[in-house]
Amino acid sequence: MALGPAANAQNYPGKLALVYGDRRFTWNQWNARINQLAHGLRSLGLQRGDKVAMLLNNCNEVAEIPNAVTKVGMTVVPLNYRLTADEIQYIVDNSDSRAFIFGSEFLDRVVTVRSGLPKVAAGNFIVVGADKHRSDRSYDDFLADQPTTEPPQEEVTAESTPAMIYTSGTTGRPKGVARKGSVDPVLVMGIIQGFGFSTEEVHLVCAPLYHSAPLLGSALTVALGGTLVIMPRFDAEEFLRLVEREKVTSTMAVPTIMKRLVALPDSVRRRYDVSSMRSMVFGAAPCPMETKRAIADLFGNCLYEYYGSTDAGLSAILQPQEQFSKLGSCGKILAGHEIKIFDDDGNELGAGEVGDIYIHNSGVDTMQYYKDPDKTERAFRGRYMTVGDVGYLDAENYLYLVDRKIDMVISGGVNIYPAEIEAIIHEHAAVLDVAVIGVPNDDWGEELKAVVQLKPGHDATEDEIIAFVGLHLADYKKPRSVDFVEEVPRNPSGKLLKRELRKRYWEGRERRI
């Protein structure tokens, strides 16, 4: 049975499938390109289950690749385009990727690490854009050599992993989230209905497509036979212009993007007709009530909030009509999902009692961290898994977040784990001890702060510490500020007391995340 792009090409051949800049593809045209890429990957000798890494800014190609890979039973590994060369090398190699598709703007980084990617054959580097290494393949030429017919369909098996997204690791290295088998239609329908999506969806992709939330919005739109409108990068006024021009009905964003929209001058905001918007979906961080009200004033009552993660999936949705009646909630549990609150001893807690948030759904049953069975085991309590959030359920099964038990920081919707940053700062000659935490930022939700204890007789400045991190890690992992203290707090066993450390910065805030 034809699914996704193939079904859409059959059922809606002339319907607009994708808009990117001045490029516009019908479903028939876009499915043909997807088929060409699928055939091309097979021509490289790749088989079902093989991994294909991609490193691209937002473009039509970054949406084509997951659909092509899925058609032939392979796995896409999206990379954050802000990663350093070393980080790129680690993920491509650790994922066992056998092909690497990347934008020409990243050529310098890829050339630097090419010799450290022995699993990617010399002819399996494919470049989107004009510049390329002498042995690389041009993406457009690669497609042009292939047929547009449907490739032989691969049966989805229990071993299938359609996508593997790497999340930053609590122990310093990113980990691939591998979820096997076919997608549960009950879970998909719950999300589609929860967000009010339809077959006439025109979905604006305004955030990077390496991230799981924009990928989800894109995938749902493809499944429904809607239209994707992809922004190369977010610009607030361009967002409004595209909503008006393309009659956009939905988008998935983070609070930072919504703050940028409502911060536009009123004369700019009122210049565009945005009445087509039905579903403005956000998550990843709390959103101030004044921003919610301003969004409702601009776009109408169309704001949806959700609770989810790359690891455990999307489990709860807060509807527009509940935004101002369920203050502080991030949503009601969806059909097909269970959320339980446990204390440290594994006892289930009742309504209103704060504890660790644990989740179960059919995707959790097959979730594992690639090549890291220990981390996988630590995430589970029986059949339920946690990503380290702390909160409670009310009597009506609405979820409320209170804190984060693990060290993860979410800044502007991007997950950052401090362990790898701390490991770098520890290498600085003047540093004796360090803790990296998230502190409040009214625009980004949280920002990174390094709390540093210097060695006796040594000196270092804030700028020096920040620059030192920037030599080794992506820009978004650099602390935005550094506080120097006499002693970084630890308990008698040597464990960092981060929750205590965070208190001084989050005092007076309702949520410490």
Buried (B, 14 or more C-beta within 10 A) or exposed (E): EEEBBBBBBEEBEEBBBBBBEEEBBBBBBBBBBBBBBBBBBBEBEBEBBBBBBBBBBBBBBBBBBBBBBBBBBBBBBBBBBBBBBBBBBBBBBBBBBBBBBBBBBBBEBBBBBBEBBEBBBEEBBBBBBEEBBEEBBBBBEBBEEBEBEBBEBBEBEEEBBBBBBBBBBBEBBBBBBBBBBEBBEEBBBBBBEBBBBBEEBBBBBBBBBBBBBBBBBBBBBBBBBBBBBBBEEBEBBEBBBBBBEBBBBBBBBBBBBBBBBBEBEEEEBEEBEBEBBBBBBBBBBBBEEEBBBBBBEBBBEBBBBBBBBBBBBBBBBBBBEBBEEBEBBBBBBBEBBBBBBBEEEEEEBEEEEBBBBBBBBBBBEBBBBBEBEEBBEEBBBEEBBBBBBBBBBBEEBBBBBBBBBBBBBBBBBBBBBBBBBBBBBEEBEBBBBBBBBBBBBEEBBBBBBBBBBBEEEEEBEBEEBBEBBBEBBBEEBBBBEBBBBEEBBBEEEEEBEBBEBBEEBBEEEEBBB
